[in-house]
Amino acid sequence: MELTLYRKIHVKTPDEKVITLQKPFESSTIPQKGDFIKDSMFVDPDEIEVISVDKNEADQKVAIHLRPIEMNYATDEHNQNMVNAYKVNGWTSDSY
């Protein structure tokens, strides 16, 4: 089954920006709300909690939403560096 991890980063700056990251993968096991996700991007996987799971039975796809990150006063360069770190680990972004 095709699963996609989603994680939002809320950047609290004067412009207030939201960056959405996603990572598709195949699995026969579907995590549930409250489970914890392991991924090469995360140093401590016990901190990455599933907050919701949306199943689309018709096309056999599952969206797994992870706990979002909130950042204060991040520069655009810092945001871009963080997104690049996710990209190195197989994620894509709607920004940068």
MODELLER restraints for C-alpha pairs under 7 A, 6 or more apart:
rsr = mdl.restraints
at = mdl.atoms
rsr.add(forms.Gaussian(group=physical.xy_distance, feature=features.Distance(at['CA:1:A'], at['CA:26:A']), mean=5.60, stdev=0.5))
rsr.add(forms.Gaussian(group=physical.xy_distance, feature=features.Distance(at['CA:1:A'], at['CA:27:A']), mean=5.60, stdev=0.5))
rsr.add(forms.Gaussian(group=physical.xy_distance, feature=features.Distance(at['CA:1:A'], at['CA:28:A']), mean=5.85, stdev=0.5))
rsr.add(forms.Gaussian(group=physical.xy_distance, feature=features.Distance(at['CA:1:A'], at['CA:60:A']), mean=5.97, stdev=0.5))
rsr.add(forms.Gaussian(group=physical.xy_distance, feature=features.Distance(at['CA:1:A'], at['CA:61:A']), mean=6.45, stdev=0.5))
rsr.add(forms.Gaussian(group=physical.xy_distance, feature=features.Distance(at['CA:2:A'], at['CA:25:A']), mean=6.00, stdev=0.5))
rsr.add(forms.Gaussian(group=physical.xy_distance, feature=features.Distance(at['CA:2:A'], at['CA:26:A']), mean=4.80, stdev=0.5))
rsr.add(forms.Gaussian(group=physical.xy_distance, feature=features.Distance(at['CA:2:A'], at['CA:27:A']), mean=6.69, stdev=0.5))
rsr.add(forms.Gaussian(group=physical.xy_distance, feature=features.Distance(at['CA:2:A'], at['CA:60:A']), mean=6.58, stdev=0.5))
rsr.add(forms.Gaussian(group=physical.xy_distance, feature=features.Distance(at['CA:2:A'], at['CA:61:A']), mean=5.01, stdev=0.5))
rsr.add(forms.Gaussian(group=physical.xy_distance, feature=features.Distance(at['CA:2:A'], at['CA:62:A']), mean=6.39, stdev=0.5))
rsr.add(forms.Gaussian(group=physical.xy_distance, feature=features.Distance(at['CA:3:A'], at['CA:24:A']), mean=5.68, stdev=0.5))
rsr.add(forms.Gaussian(group=physical.xy_distance, feature=features.Distance(at['CA:3:A'], at['CA:25:A']), mean=5.39, stdev=0.5))
rsr.add(forms.Gaussian(group=physical.xy_distance, feature=features.Distance(at['CA:3:A'], at['CA:26:A']), mean=5.86, stdev=0.5))
rsr.add(forms.Gaussian(group=physical.xy_distance, feature=features.Distance(at['CA:3:A'], at['CA:27:A']), mean=6.88, stdev=0.5))
rsr.add(forms.Gaussian(group=physical.xy_distance, feature=features.Distance(at['CA:3:A'], at['CA:61:A']), mean=5.78, stdev=0.5))
rsr.add(forms.Gaussian(group=physical.xy_distance, feature=features.Distance(at['CA:3:A'], at['CA:62:A']), mean=4.67, stdev=0.5))
rsr.add(forms.Gaussian(group=physical.xy_distance, feature=features.Distance(at['CA:3:A'], at['CA:63:A']), mean=5.95, stdev=0.5))
rsr.add(forms.Gaussian(group=physical.xy_distance, feature=features.Distance(at['CA:4:A'], at['CA:22:A']), mean=6.46, stdev=0.5))
rsr.add(forms.Gaussian(group=physical.xy_distance, feature=features.Distance(at['CA:4:A'], at['CA:23:A']), mean=5.35, stdev=0.5))
rsr.add(forms.Gaussian(group=physical.xy_distance, feature=features.Distance(at['CA:4:A'], at['CA:24:A']), mean=4.07, stdev=0.5))
rsr.add(forms.Gaussian(group=physical.xy_distance, feature=features.Distance(at['CA:4:A'], at['CA:25:A']), mean=6.12, stdev=0.5))
rsr.add(forms.Gaussian(group=physical.xy_distance, feature=features.Distance(at['CA:4:A'], at['CA:62:A']), mean=6.31, stdev=0.5))
rsr.add(forms.Gaussian(group=physical.xy_distance, feature=features.Distance(at['CA:4:A'], at['CA:63:A']), mean=5.04, stdev=0.5))
rsr.add(forms.Gaussian(group=physical.xy_distance, feature=features.Distance(at['CA:4:A'], at['CA:64:A']), mean=5.93, stdev=0.5))
rsr.add(forms.Gaussian(group=physical.xy_distance, feature=features.Distance(at['CA:5:A'], at['CA:22:A']), mean=5.33, stdev=0.5))
rsr.add(forms.Gaussian(group=physical.xy_distance, feature=features.Distance(at['CA:5:A'], at['CA:23:A']), mean=5.03, stdev=0.5))
rsr.add(forms.Gaussian(group=physical.xy_distance, feature=features.Distance(at['CA:5:A'], at['CA:24:A']), mean=6.28, stdev=0.5))
rsr.add(forms.Gaussian(group=physical.xy_distance, feature=features.Distance(at['CA:5:A'], at['CA:63:A']), mean=6.24, stdev=0.5))
rsr.add(forms.Gaussian(group=physical.xy_distance, feature=features.Distance(at['CA:5:A'], at['CA:64:A']), mean=4.82, stdev=0.5))
rsr.add(forms.Gaussian(group=physical.xy_distance, feature=features.Distance(at['CA:5:A'], at['CA:65:A']), mean=6.01, stdev=0.5))
rsr.add(forms.Gaussian(group=physical.xy_distance, feature=features.Distance(at['CA:6:A'], at['CA:21:A']), mean=5.66, stdev=0.5))
rsr.add(forms.Gaussian(group=physical.xy_distance, feature=features.Distance(at['CA:6:A'], at['CA:22:A']), mean=4.50, stdev=0.5))
rsr.add(forms.Gaussian(group=physical.xy_distance, feature=features.Distance(at['CA:6:A'], at['CA:23:A']), mean=6.74, stdev=0.5))
rsr.add(forms.Gaussian(group=physical.xy_distance, feature=features.Distance(at['CA:6:A'], at['CA:64:A']), mean=5.99, stdev=0.5))
rsr.add(forms.Gaussian(group=physical.xy_distance, feature=features.Distance(at['CA:6:A'], at['CA:65:A']), mean=4.80, stdev=0.5))
rsr.add(forms.Gaussian(group=physical.xy_distance, feature=features.Distance(at['CA:6:A'], at['CA:66:A']), mean=6.01, stdev=0.5))
rsr.add(forms.Gaussian(group=physical.xy_distance, feature=features.Distance(at['CA:7:A'], at['CA:20:A']), mean=5.92, stdev=0.5))
rsr.add(forms.Gaussian(group=physical.xy_distance, feature=features.Distance(at['CA:7:A'], at['CA:21:A']), mean=5.19, stdev=0.5))
rsr.add(forms.Gaussian(group=physical.xy_distance, feature=features.Distance(at['CA:7:A'], at['CA:22:A']), mean=6.44, stdev=0.5))
rsr.add(forms.Gaussian(group=physical.xy_distance, feature=features.Distance(at['CA:7:A'], at['CA:65:A']), mean=6.12, stdev=0.5))
rsr.add(forms.Gaussian(group=physical.xy_distance, feature=features.Distance(at['CA:7:A'], at['CA:66:A']), mean=5.23, stdev=0.5))
rsr.add(forms.Gaussian(group=physical.xy_distance, feature=features.Distance(at['CA:7:A'], at['CA:67:A']), mean=6.72, stdev=0.5))
rsr.add(forms.Gaussian(group=physical.xy_distance, feature=features.Distance(at['CA:7:A'], at['CA:68:A']), mean=5.64, stdev=0.5))
rsr.add(forms.Gaussian(group=physical.xy_distance, feature=features.Distance(at['CA:8:A'], at['CA:18:A']), mean=6.62, stdev=0.5))
rsr.add(forms.Gaussian(group=physical.xy_distance, feature=features.Distance(at['CA:8:A'], at['CA:19:A']), mean=5.62, stdev=0.5))
rsr.add(forms.Gaussian(group=physical.xy_distance, feature=features.Distance(at['CA:8:A'], at['CA:20:A']), mean=4.54, stdev=0.5))
rsr.add(forms.Gaussian(group=physical.xy_distance, feature=features.Distance(at['CA:8:A'], at['CA:21:A']), mean=6.17, stdev=0.5))
rsr.add(forms.Gaussian(group=physical.xy_distance, feature=features.Distance(at['CA:8:A'], at['CA:68:A']), mean=4.85, stdev=0.5))
rsr.add(forms.Gaussian(group=physical.xy_distance, feature=features.Distance(at['CA:8:A'], at['CA:69:A']), mean=6.40, stdev=0.5))
rsr.add(forms.Gaussian(group=physical.xy_distance, feature=features.Distance(at['CA:9:A'], at['CA:18:A']), mean=5.60, stdev=0.5))
rsr.add(forms.Gaussian(group=physical.xy_distance, feature=features.Distance(at['CA:9:A'], at['CA:19:A']), mean=5.04, stdev=0.5))
rsr.add(forms.Gaussian(group=physical.xy_distance, feature=features.Distance(at['CA:9:A'], at['CA:20:A']), mean=6.44, stdev=0.5))
rsr.add(forms.Gaussian(group=physical.xy_distance, feature=features.Distance(at['CA:9:A'], at['CA:68:A']), mean=5.72, stdev=0.5))
rsr.add(forms.Gaussian(group=physical.xy_distance, feature=features.Distance(at['CA:9:A'], at['CA:69:A']), mean=4.72, stdev=0.5))
rsr.add(forms.Gaussian(group=physical.xy_distance, feature=features.Distance(at['CA:9:A'], at['CA:70:A']), mean=5.85, stdev=0.5))
rsr.add(forms.Gaussian(group=physical.xy_distance, feature=features.Distance(at['CA:10:A'], at['CA:17:A']), mean=6.06, stdev=0.5))
rsr.add(forms.Gaussian(group=physical.xy_distance, feature=features.Distance(at['CA:10:A'], at['CA:18:A']), mean=4.65, stdev=0.5))
rsr.add(forms.Gaussian(group=physical.xy_distance, feature=features.Distance(at['CA:10:A'], at['CA:19:A']), mean=6.60, stdev=0.5))
rsr.add(forms.Gaussian(group=physical.xy_distance, feature=features.Distance(at['CA:10:A'], at['CA:69:A']), mean=6.12, stdev=0.5))
rsr.add(forms.Gaussian(group=physical.xy_distance, feature=features.Distance(at['CA:10:A'], at['CA:70:A']), mean=4.74, stdev=0.5))
rsr.add(forms.Gaussian(group=physical.xy_distance, feature=features.Distance(at['CA:10:A'], at['CA:71:A']), mean=6.16, stdev=0.5))
rsr.add(forms.Gaussian(group=physical.xy_distance, feature=features.Distance(at['CA:11:A'], at['CA:17:A']), mean=5.08, stdev=0.5))
rsr.add(forms.Gaussian(group=physical.xy_distance, feature=features.Distance(at['CA:11:A'], at['CA:18:A']), mean=6.06, stdev=0.5))
rsr.add(forms.Gaussian(group=physical.xy_distance, feature=features.Distance(at['CA:11:A'], at['CA:70:A']), mean=6.03, stdev=0.5))
rsr.add(forms.Gaussian(group=physical.xy_distance, feature=features.Distance(at['CA:11:A'], at['CA:71:A']), mean=4.86, stdev=0.5))
rsr.add(forms.Gaussian(group=physical.xy_distance, feature=features.Distance(at['CA:11:A'], at['CA:72:A']), mean=6.01, stdev=0.5))
rsr.add(forms.Gaussian(group=physical.xy_distance, feature=features.Distance(at['CA:11:A'], at['CA:74:A']), mean=6.69, stdev=0.5))
rsr.add(forms.Gaussian(group=physical.xy_distance, feature=features.Distance(at['CA:12:A'], at['CA:71:A']), mean=5.85, stdev=0.5))
rsr.add(forms.Gaussian(group=physical.xy_distance, feature=features.Distance(at['CA:12:A'], at['CA:72:A']), mean=4.71, stdev=0.5))
rsr.add(forms.Gaussian(group=physical.xy_distance, feature=features.Distance(at['CA:12:A'], at['CA:73:A']), mean=6.08, stdev=0.5))
rsr.add(forms.Gaussian(group=physical.xy_distance, feature=features.Distance(at['CA:13:A'], at['CA:72:A']), mean=6.37, stdev=0.5))
rsr.add(forms.Gaussian(group=physical.xy_distance, feature=features.Distance(at['CA:13:A'], at['CA:73:A']), mean=5.24, stdev=0.5))
rsr.add(forms.Gaussian(group=physical.xy_distance, feature=features.Distance(at['CA:13:A'], at['CA:74:A']), mean=6.96, stdev=0.5))
rsr.add(forms.Gaussian(group=physical.xy_distance, feature=features.Distance(at['CA:19:A'], at['CA:94:A']), mean=6.55, stdev=0.5))
rsr.add(forms.Gaussian(group=physical.xy_distance, feature=features.Distance(at['CA:19:A'], at['CA:95:A']), mean=6.21, stdev=0.5))
rsr.add(forms.Gaussian(group=physical.xy_distance, feature=features.Distance(at['CA:20:A'], at['CA:93:A']), mean=5.81, stdev=0.5))
rsr.add(forms.Gaussian(group=physical.xy_distance, feature=features.Distance(at['CA:20:A'], at['CA:94:A']), mean=5.74, stdev=0.5))
rsr.add(forms.Gaussian(group=physical.xy_distance, feature=features.Distance(at['CA:21:A'], at['CA:91:A']), mean=6.41, stdev=0.5))
rsr.add(forms.Gaussian(group=physical.xy_distance, feature=features.Distance(at['CA:21:A'], at['CA:92:A']), mean=5.60, stdev=0.5))
rsr.add(forms.Gaussian(group=physical.xy_distance, feature=features.Distance(at['CA:21:A'], at['CA:93:A']), mean=4.52, stdev=0.5))
rsr.add(forms.Gaussian(group=physical.xy_distance, feature=features.Distance(at['CA:21:A'], at['CA:94:A']), mean=6.73, stdev=0.5))
rsr.add(forms.Gaussian(group=physical.xy_distance, feature=features.Distance(at['CA:22:A'], at['CA:91:A']), mean=5.45, stdev=0.5))
rsr.add(forms.Gaussian(group=physical.xy_distance, feature=features.Distance(at['CA:22:A'], at['CA:92:A']), mean=5.38, stdev=0.5))
rsr.add(forms.Gaussian(group=physical.xy_distance, feature=features.Distance(at['CA:22:A'], at['CA:93:A']), mean=6.45, stdev=0.5))
rsr.add(forms.Gaussian(group=physical.xy_distance, feature=features.Distance(at['CA:23:A'], at['CA:90:A']), mean=6.43, stdev=0.5))
rsr.add(forms.Gaussian(group=physical.xy_distance, feature=features.Distance(at['CA:23:A'], at['CA:91:A']), mean=4.59, stdev=0.5))
rsr.add(forms.Gaussian(group=physical.xy_distance, feature=features.Distance(at['CA:23:A'], at['CA:92:A']), mean=6.36, stdev=0.5))
rsr.add(forms.Gaussian(group=physical.xy_distance, feature=features.Distance(at['CA:32:A'], at['CA:50:A']), mean=6.77, stdev=0.5))
rsr.add(forms.Gaussian(group=physical.xy_distance, feature=features.Distance(at['CA:32:A'], at['CA:53:A']), mean=6.35, stdev=0.5))
rsr.add(forms.Gaussian(group=physical.xy_distance, feature=features.Distance(at['CA:33:A'], at['CA:50:A']), mean=5.04, stdev=0.5))
rsr.add(forms.Gaussian(group=physical.xy_distance, feature=features.Distance(at['CA:33:A'], at['CA:51:A']), mean=5.18, stdev=0.5))
rsr.add(forms.Gaussian(group=physical.xy_distance, feature=features.Distance(at['CA:33:A'], at['CA:52:A']), mean=5.14, stdev=0.5))
rsr.add(forms.Gaussian(group=physical.xy_distance, feature=features.Distance(at['CA:33:A'], at['CA:53:A']), mean=6.43, stdev=0.5))
rsr.add(forms.Gaussian(group=physical.xy_distance, feature=features.Distance(at['CA:34:A'], at['CA:49:A']), mean=5.93, stdev=0.5))
rsr.add(forms.Gaussian(group=physical.xy_distance, feature=features.Distance(at['CA:34:A'], at['CA:50:A']), mean=5.35, stdev=0.5))
rsr.add(forms.Gaussian(group=physical.xy_distance, feature=features.Distance(at['CA:34:A'], at['CA:51:A']), mean=6.27, stdev=0.5))
rsr.add(forms.Gaussian(group=physical.xy_distance, feature=features.Distance(at['CA:35:A'], at['CA:49:A']), mean=5.84, stdev=0.5))
rsr.add(forms.Gaussian(group=physical.xy_distance, feature=features.Distance(at['CA:35:A'], at['CA:50:A']), mean=5.50, stdev=0.5))
rsr.add(forms.Gaussian(group=physical.xy_distance, feature=features.Distance(at['CA:36:A'], at['CA:45:A']), mean=6.69, stdev=0.5))
rsr.add(forms.Gaussian(group=physical.xy_distance, feature=features.Distance(at['CA:36:A'], at['CA:46:A']), mean=5.83, stdev=0.5))
rsr.add(forms.Gaussian(group=physical.xy_distance, feature=features.Distance(at['CA:36:A'], at['CA:48:A']), mean=5.49, stdev=0.5))
rsr.add(forms.Gaussian(group=physical.xy_distance, feature=features.Distance(at['CA:36:A'], at['CA:49:A']), mean=4.52, stdev=0.5))
rsr.add(forms.Gaussian(group=physical.xy_distance, feature=features.Distance(at['CA:36:A'], at['CA:50:A']), mean=6.00, stdev=0.5))
rsr.add(forms.Gaussian(group=physical.xy_distance, feature=features.Distance(at['CA:37:A'], at['CA:45:A']), mean=5.91, stdev=0.5))
rsr.add(forms.Gaussian(group=physical.xy_distance, feature=features.Distance(at['CA:37:A'], at['CA:48:A']), mean=5.66, stdev=0.5))
rsr.add(forms.Gaussian(group=physical.xy_distance, feature=features.Distance(at['CA:37:A'], at['CA:49:A']), mean=6.36, stdev=0.5))
rsr.add(forms.Gaussian(group=physical.xy_distance, feature=features.Distance(at['CA:38:A'], at['CA:45:A']), mean=4.82, stdev=0.5))
rsr.add(forms.Gaussian(group=physical.xy_distance, feature=features.Distance(at['CA:39:A'], at['CA:45:A']), mean=6.95, stdev=0.5))
rsr.add(forms.Gaussian(group=physical.xy_distance, feature=features.Distance(at['CA:40:A'], at['CA:89:A']), mean=6.17, stdev=0.5))
rsr.add(forms.Gaussian(group=physical.xy_distance, feature=features.Distance(at['CA:41:A'], at['CA:86:A']), mean=6.21, stdev=0.5))
rsr.add(forms.Gaussian(group=physical.xy_distance, feature=features.Distance(at['CA:41:A'], at['CA:89:A']), mean=5.66, stdev=0.5))
rsr.add(forms.Gaussian(group=physical.xy_distance, feature=features.Distance(at['CA:48:A'], at['CA:66:A']), mean=6.56, stdev=0.5))
rsr.add(forms.Gaussian(group=physical.xy_distance, feature=features.Distance(at['CA:48:A'], at['CA:67:A']), mean=6.41, stdev=0.5))
rsr.add(forms.Gaussian(group=physical.xy_distance, feature=features.Distance(at['CA:49:A'], at['CA:66:A']), mean=5.69, stdev=0.5))
rsr.add(forms.Gaussian(group=physical.xy_distance, feature=features.Distance(at['CA:49:A'], at['CA:67:A']), mean=5.61, stdev=0.5))
rsr.add(forms.Gaussian(group=physical.xy_distance, feature=features.Distance(at['CA:50:A'], at['CA:64:A']), mean=6.74, stdev=0.5))
rsr.add(forms.Gaussian(group=physical.xy_distance, feature=features.Distance(at['CA:50:A'], at['CA:65:A']), mean=5.85, stdev=0.5))
rsr.add(forms.Gaussian(group=physical.xy_distance, feature=features.Distance(at['CA:50:A'], at['CA:66:A']), mean=4.54, stdev=0.5))
rsr.add(forms.Gaussian(group=physical.xy_distance, feature=features.Distance(at['CA:50:A'], at['CA:67:A']), mean=6.25, stdev=0.5))
rsr.add(forms.Gaussian(group=physical.xy_distance, feature=features.Distance(at['CA:51:A'], at['CA:65:A']), mean=5.75, stdev=0.5))
rsr.add(forms.Gaussian(group=physical.xy_distance, feature=features.Distance(at['CA:51:A'], at['CA:66:A']), mean=5.47, stdev=0.5))
rsr.add(forms.Gaussian(group=physical.xy_distance, feature=features.Distance(at['CA:51:A'], at['CA:67:A']), mean=5.81, stdev=0.5))
rsr.add(forms.Gaussian(group=physical.xy_distance, feature=features.Distance(at['CA:52:A'], at['CA:64:A']), mean=6.15, stdev=0.5))
rsr.add(forms.Gaussian(group=physical.xy_distance, feature=features.Distance(at['CA:52:A'], at['CA:65:A']), mean=5.26, stdev=0.5))
rsr.add(forms.Gaussian(group=physical.xy_distance, feature=features.Distance(at['CA:53:A'], at['CA:62:A']), mean=6.94, stdev=0.5))
rsr.add(forms.Gaussian(group=physical.xy_distance, feature=features.Distance(at['CA:53:A'], at['CA:63:A']), mean=5.75, stdev=0.5))
rsr.add(forms.Gaussian(group=physical.xy_distance, feature=features.Distance(at['CA:53:A'], at['CA:64:A']), mean=4.71, stdev=0.5))
rsr.add(forms.Gaussian(group=physical.xy_distance, feature=features.Distance(at['CA:53:A'], at['CA:65:A']), mean=6.26, stdev=0.5))
rsr.add(forms.Gaussian(group=physical.xy_distance, feature=features.Distance(at['CA:54:A'], at['CA:62:A']), mean=5.67, stdev=0.5))
rsr.add(forms.Gaussian(group=physical.xy_distance, feature=features.Distance(at['CA:54:A'], at['CA:63:A']), mean=5.04, stdev=0.5))
rsr.add(forms.Gaussian(group=physical.xy_distance, feature=features.Distance(at['CA:54:A'], at['CA:64:A']), mean=6.56, stdev=0.5))
rsr.add(forms.Gaussian(group=physical.xy_distance, feature=features.Distance(at['CA:55:A'], at['CA:61:A']), mean=6.20, stdev=0.5))
rsr.add(forms.Gaussian(group=physical.xy_distance, feature=features.Distance(at['CA:55:A'], at['CA:62:A']), mean=4.51, stdev=0.5))
rsr.add(forms.Gaussian(group=physical.xy_distance, feature=features.Distance(at['CA:55:A'], at['CA:63:A']), mean=6.48, stdev=0.5))
rsr.add(forms.Gaussian(group=physical.xy_distance, feature=features.Distance(at['CA:56:A'], at['CA:62:A']), mean=6.08, stdev=0.5))
rsr.add(forms.Gaussian(group=physical.xy_distance, feature=features.Distance(at['CA:80:A'], at['CA:96:A']), mean=6.23, stdev=0.5))
rsr.add(forms.Gaussian(group=physical.xy_distance, feature=features.Distance(at['CA:83:A'], at['CA:93:A']), mean=6.98, stdev=0.5))
